[in-house]
Amino acid sequence: MNREKRAIMRSLMFVPAHNDKLLISAAKSDADVLLLDVEDSVRPEKNKQVARDNIVKFVGEGTFSNFNVFPRVNDRESGQLLKDLMQLTIDGIDGFMYPKSYTGQDIYFIDKLLDTIEYEKSIKNGTFKLIPLIETAAAVLNVQDICRASKRVVAIAFGCEDYVTDIEGVHDEEGKSIFVARSLIAMAARANNVAPIDTVHINVHDLIDLEKNLIIAKKLGFEGMLVLNPKEIELVHKYFTPTKTELNEAIELLRLAAEYEEKGIGVAVNKGKFIGPPMVVGAKKVIKKYENIEK
């Protein structure tokens, strides 16, 4: 997986890796990516080794062979990161979600750590990808550097609850307190050809509110969303998958653009709307995304 040909990332579901029951349930879900958690949801600390052992066991048995698997490891200050990476750099793991990414230096650090581990294990360099988690004011302000710090970075994800706590704000129902951060994260990701992943929806049983957030996320340019519960996945996929109507409109737009270009007409018009180069680029992206998901 590289930036040019990355995995489908519409839904990225957190699963506490010390919990066998939840791991088995996750294997039956339709999530695109499983974020097998060794960090915040794993308590007390002694369960972190249980989580690591579980990941090795389940992955080794092929339980998650139909998924992209990105364990969320512990941060560089935790004393657990080296244990996480040494044990989890195995076949069947695509990469790692790295929390508390304050600056590009944090990502550079884990990138070089992975370089060393891959070398020591005779694994091809660059095998394991990274998804930095943007969850502080510093991370939002440094998001460009975080995206550029390593070629391993295939996506960045927003963690709104930690961010709101960090800025001493209020997570209001309208999402005003996180709107600027969401916008900056989406823009930085797209500017650096990585996938922008929107924050979790805390009220997992309120699917109406989830849909409101998905509408905003799609408008802002997000490619997927962090998920806490399998019941959210169907709706998340609905908004991050091009519809047949969008596909047909994209195909028709490209047909008209080609027809007008062949006739030597400078500006094409479809249903009262101008068809310019940006619309052509957008249509091609819709078709490519649809085809990738169908595969």
C-alpha positions as CSV (number, residue, x, y, z in Angstrom):
1,M,0.0,0.0,0.0
2,N,1.4,3.4,-0.9
3,R,0.0,6.9,-1.2
4,E,-0.8,6.4,-4.9
5,K,-2.6,3.1,-4.3
6,R,-3.9,3.1,-0.8
7,A,-6.6,0.9,0.8
8,I,-10.2,1.8,0.9
9,M,-10.7,3.8,4.1
10,R,-14.4,4.7,4.5
11,S,-14.8,3.1,8.0
12,L,-12.0,2.7,10.5
13,M,-13.3,0.8,13.6
14,F,-11.7,0.8,17.0
15,V,-11.6,-2.5,18.7
16,P,-10.1,-3.0,22.2
17,A,-7.6,-5.7,21.5
18,H,-7.6,-7.2,25.0
19,N,-11.3,-8.1,24.6
20,D,-11.7,-11.5,22.8
21,K,-15.5,-11.0,22.4
22,L,-15.1,-7.7,20.6
23,L,-12.3,-9.0,18.4
24,I,-14.5,-11.9,17.3
25,S,-17.4,-9.5,16.7
26,A,-15.2,-7.1,14.6
27,A,-14.2,-10.0,12.3
28,K,-17.9,-10.3,11.3
29,S,-18.3,-6.6,10.6
30,D,-18.1,-4.7,7.2
31,A,-15.5,-2.2,8.4
32,D,-12.8,-1.4,5.8
33,V,-10.0,-1.0,8.5
34,L,-9.7,-2.4,12.0
35,L,-7.9,-0.3,14.5
36,L,-7.0,-2.9,17.0
37,D,-6.4,-0.8,20.1
38,V,-3.5,-1.2,22.4
39,E,-3.7,2.3,23.8
40,D,-6.5,4.3,25.5
41,S,-9.3,1.6,25.6
42,V,-6.9,-1.0,27.1
43,R,-7.0,-0.7,30.9
44,P,-5.4,-1.5,33.4
45,E,-1.9,-1.4,32.0
46,K,-1.3,-5.1,32.4
47,N,-3.9,-5.7,29.7
48,K,-1.6,-4.1,27.1
49,Q,0.4,-7.3,26.9
50,V,-2.8,-9.3,26.6
51,A,-3.8,-7.0,23.7
52,R,-0.5,-7.5,21.9
53,D,-0.7,-11.3,22.4
54,N,-4.3,-11.3,21.1
55,I,-3.4,-9.4,18.0
56,V,-0.6,-11.8,17.1
57,K,-2.9,-14.7,17.8
58,F,-6.0,-13.5,15.8
59,V,-3.9,-12.2,12.9
60,G,-1.8,-15.3,12.8
61,E,-5.0,-17.4,12.6
62,G,-6.2,-15.3,9.6
63,T,-9.2,-14.0,11.5
64,F,-8.7,-10.5,10.0
65,S,-7.5,-11.5,6.6
66,N,-10.3,-9.7,4.8
67,F,-9.5,-6.4,6.5
68,N,-6.8,-3.8,6.5
69,V,-5.4,-3.9,10.0
70,F,-3.8,-0.9,11.8
71,P,-3.3,-1.4,15.5
72,R,-3.3,1.8,17.5
73,V,-0.1,1.7,19.4
74,N,1.0,3.7,22.4
75,D,2.9,7.0,22.1
76,R,6.6,7.5,22.4
77,E,6.4,8.8,26.0
78,S,4.4,5.8,27.2
79,G,7.2,3.3,27.6
80,Q,5.1,0.8,25.6
81,L,5.8,1.8,22.0
82,L,8.9,-0.4,21.4
83,K,7.1,-3.4,22.9
84,D,4.1,-2.7,20.6
85,L,6.2,-2.4,17.4
86,M,8.6,-5.3,18.1
87,Q,5.7,-7.7,18.6
88,L,3.3,-6.4,16.1
89,T,5.5,-5.9,13.0
90,I,4.2,-9.2,11.5
91,D,2.6,-10.4,8.3
92,G,-1.1,-9.5,8.3
93,I,-0.5,-6.0,9.8
94,D,-0.7,-3.2,7.3
95,G,0.5,-0.4,9.6
96,F,-0.1,1.5,12.8
97,M,-2.2,4.3,14.0
98,Y,0.0,6.6,16.0
99,P,-1.7,8.7,18.8
100,K,-0.6,12.1,20.2
101,S,1.1,13.2,17.1
102,Y,2.1,16.7,18.2
103,T,4.6,17.5,15.4
104,G,6.3,16.0,12.4
105,Q,9.1,15.0,14.7
106,D,6.9,12.4,16.4
107,I,6.2,10.8,13.0
108,Y,9.8,11.0,12.0
109,F,10.7,9.2,15.2
110,I,8.3,6.2,14.6
111,D,9.3,6.1,11.0
112,K,13.0,5.6,11.9
113,L,12.1,3.1,14.5
114,L,10.2,1.1,11.9
115,D,13.1,1.4,9.5
116,T,15.3,-0.3,12.2
117,I,12.8,-3.0,13.0
118,E,12.2,-3.8,9.4
119,Y,15.9,-4.1,8.8
120,E,16.4,-6.3,11.8
121,K,13.5,-8.6,10.8
122,S,14.5,-8.7,7.1
123,I,11.2,-7.0,6.2
124,K,11.0,-4.8,3.1
125,N,11.6,-1.2,4.0
126,G,8.4,0.8,4.1
127,T,6.1,-2.2,4.6
128,F,4.3,-0.8,7.6
129,K,2.2,2.4,7.0
130,L,1.2,5.1,9.4
131,I,-2.0,6.9,10.3
132,P,-1.2,9.8,12.7
133,L,-4.0,10.8,15.0
134,I,-4.5,14.5,15.2
135,E,-5.9,15.2,18.7
136,T,-4.4,18.4,20.1
137,A,-4.2,22.1,19.2
138,A,-0.5,21.6,18.4
139,A,-1.2,18.8,16.1
140,V,-3.8,20.8,14.1
141,L,-1.3,23.7,13.8
142,N,1.5,21.3,12.7
143,V,-0.7,19.0,10.5
144,Q,1.2,19.9,7.3
145,D,4.5,18.8,8.8
146,I,2.9,15.6,10.2
147,C,1.6,14.7,6.7
148,R,5.1,15.3,5.2
149,A,7.2,13.7,7.9
150,S,7.2,10.2,6.4
151,K,6.3,8.4,3.2
152,R,4.6,5.8,5.4
153,V,1.8,8.2,6.2
154,V,-1.3,7.1,4.2
155,A,-4.0,8.9,6.2
156,I,-4.5,11.3,9.1
157,A,-7.4,11.0,11.5
158,F,-9.0,13.6,13.8
159,G,-9.6,12.9,17.5
160,C,-12.1,15.5,18.5
161,E,-12.6,14.8,22.2
162,D,-8.9,15.2,23.1
163,Y,-8.8,18.2,20.9
164,V,-11.7,20.0,22.5
165,T,-10.2,19.2,26.0
166,D,-6.9,20.5,24.9
167,I,-8.3,23.9,23.7
168,E,-10.5,24.0,26.8
169,G,-13.5,24.4,24.5
170,V,-17.0,22.8,24.4
171,H,-18.1,20.1,22.0
172,D,-21.3,21.7,21.0
173,E,-24.1,19.9,19.1
174,E,-23.6,22.1,16.0
175,G,-19.9,21.2,15.8
176,K,-18.8,24.8,15.7
177,S,-15.9,24.2,18.1
178,I,-14.3,21.6,15.8
179,F,-15.2,23.0,12.4
180,V,-11.9,24.9,11.8
181,A,-9.9,21.9,12.9
182,R,-11.8,19.5,10.7
183,S,-11.3,21.9,7.7
184,L,-7.6,22.3,8.3
185,I,-7.1,18.5,8.7
186,A,-9.0,17.7,5.5
187,M,-7.1,20.4,3.5
188,A,-3.7,19.3,4.8
189,A,-4.4,15.7,3.9
190,R,-5.6,16.5,0.4
191,A,-2.7,18.8,-0.2
192,N,-0.3,16.0,0.6
193,N,-2.2,13.1,-1.1
194,V,-3.1,11.3,2.1
195,A,-6.6,10.3,3.2
196,P,-8.4,12.6,5.7
197,I,-10.4,10.6,8.2
198,D,-13.1,12.3,10.3
199,T,-13.5,12.0,14.0
200,V,-15.6,9.5,15.9
201,H,-19.3,10.1,16.6
202,I,-19.5,9.7,20.3
203,N,-23.3,9.2,20.5
204,V,-23.1,5.8,18.7
205,H,-26.9,5.1,19.1
206,D,-28.0,8.4,17.6
207,L,-27.8,7.6,13.9
208,I,-29.7,10.7,12.9
209,D,-27.0,12.9,14.4
210,L,-24.4,10.7,12.8
211,E,-25.9,11.4,9.4
212,K,-25.8,15.1,10.1
213,N,-22.1,14.8,10.8
214,L,-21.5,12.6,7.8
215,I,-23.1,15.2,5.5
216,I,-20.7,17.9,6.8
217,A,-17.7,15.5,6.6
218,K,-18.4,14.7,3.0
219,K,-18.7,18.4,2.1
220,L,-15.4,19.1,3.8
221,G,-13.7,16.4,1.7
222,F,-13.2,13.6,4.2
223,E,-12.6,10.2,2.8
224,G,-13.8,8.2,5.8
225,M,-14.7,8.2,9.5
226,L,-13.5,6.7,12.7
227,V,-16.1,4.2,14.0
228,L,-16.8,3.0,17.5
229,N,-19.7,0.6,16.8
230,P,-20.5,-1.8,13.9
231,K,-24.1,-0.3,13.7
232,E,-22.6,2.9,12.3
233,I,-20.8,1.3,9.4
234,E,-23.7,1.0,6.9
235,L,-24.4,4.7,7.1
236,V,-20.8,5.7,7.0
237,H,-20.3,3.6,3.8
238,K,-23.4,5.2,2.3
239,Y,-21.8,8.7,2.5
240,F,-18.3,7.8,1.5
241,T,-19.2,5.6,-1.5
242,P,-20.2,7.2,-4.8
243,T,-23.8,6.4,-5.7
244,K,-24.8,5.0,-9.1
245,T,-26.3,8.4,-9.8
246,E,-23.0,10.2,-9.0
247,L,-21.1,7.6,-11.2
248,N,-23.4,8.1,-14.1
249,E,-23.2,11.9,-13.9
250,A,-19.4,11.7,-13.8
251,I,-19.4,9.4,-16.9
252,E,-21.7,11.8,-18.7
253,L,-19.7,14.8,-17.7
254,L,-16.5,13.2,-19.2
255,R,-18.4,12.3,-22.3
256,L,-19.6,15.8,-22.9
257,A,-16.2,17.3,-22.1
258,A,-14.6,15.1,-24.7
259,E,-17.3,15.9,-27.2
260,Y,-16.9,19.6,-26.8
261,E,-13.2,19.4,-26.9
262,E,-13.3,17.4,-30.2
263,K,-15.6,20.1,-31.6
264,G,-13.1,22.8,-30.6
265,I,-15.7,24.4,-28.3
266,G,-13.9,26.1,-25.4
267,V,-16.6,25.9,-22.8
268,A,-19.0,23.0,-22.3
269,V,-22.3,23.4,-20.5
270,N,-24.3,20.6,-18.9
271,K,-27.8,21.3,-17.4
272,G,-26.9,25.0,-17.1
273,K,-23.6,24.4,-15.4
274,F,-20.2,25.0,-16.9
275,I,-17.9,22.1,-17.4
276,G,-14.3,23.2,-16.7
277,P,-11.1,21.3,-15.9
278,P,-11.8,21.0,-12.1
279,M,-15.1,19.3,-12.8
280,V,-13.4,16.9,-15.2
281,V,-10.7,16.1,-12.5
282,G,-13.5,15.6,-10.0
283,A,-15.5,13.3,-12.3
284,K,-12.4,11.1,-12.8
285,K,-11.9,10.8,-9.1
286,V,-15.5,9.7,-8.6
287,I,-15.2,7.0,-11.2
288,K,-11.8,5.8,-9.8
289,K,-13.2,5.6,-6.3
290,Y,-16.3,3.8,-7.4
291,E,-14.2,1.2,-9.3
292,N,-11.8,0.7,-6.4
293,I,-14.6,0.0,-4.0
294,E,-16.3,-2.4,-6.4
295,K,-13.1,-4.4,-6.6
